[in-house]
Amino acid sequence: MRKVLTKVKRCLAVCLCLALFMTTSQVTAAQENADSDIMQEYLKKMATGVDIYPLVDEEGVMYGYYEPYSEDDMKAVMPRYGSSIEWTIGSNQYTKGVNIYTLGAGKIIYVAIGFSEEGRSRLGLYNRATDEPIIFPATEVTNGWSGKITLSENVTTSTYSFAIFNYSDHTITYTGSYSL
């Protein structure tokens, strides 16, 4: 009987330690995210009912947010860099721009891009240092973008190119511009 009680006590102690460790780890991670200026800005806009979408990649990492706007909402923006695009992208493929920018937390990318025909498409970035795309599912639309992307502290300062992902079953030509 003593052996059984000893085993039960050990098991309970291990479970309690695991529960304490997992709870502490999650609370700490949530606090770090909530303290960032960009996350606070995002939460404030959400609370006031602004039409805003988190830029979360397919692994669940938040890279910032996308805020659509209409031509009436546009303010005079003097971008440092800008590029016009006319990209034709095949079905279920993506294209990255040839321009390479150093981006990090707090950078804003303005987009005004239309489609030659409707089709599921997403915005993203292509990390030139790691040769990996970052796809933002929340930016999926079927007819174009007009808005701005604000990058969070999860965007490691590195070199990136702008990217568009065509998830439709046909080729689409994308025309417009982006600037930062």
Buried (B, 14 or more C-beta within 10 A) or exposed (E): EEEEEEEEEEEEEEEEEEEEEEEEEEEEEEEEEEEBEBBEBBEEBBEEEEEBBBBBBEEEEBBBBBBBBEEEEEEEEEEEEEBEBEBEBEEEEBBBBEBBBEBEBBBBBBBBBEBEEEBBBBBBBBBBEEEEBBBBBBBBBEEBBBBBBBBBBBBEEBEBBBBBBBBBEEBBEBBBEBBB
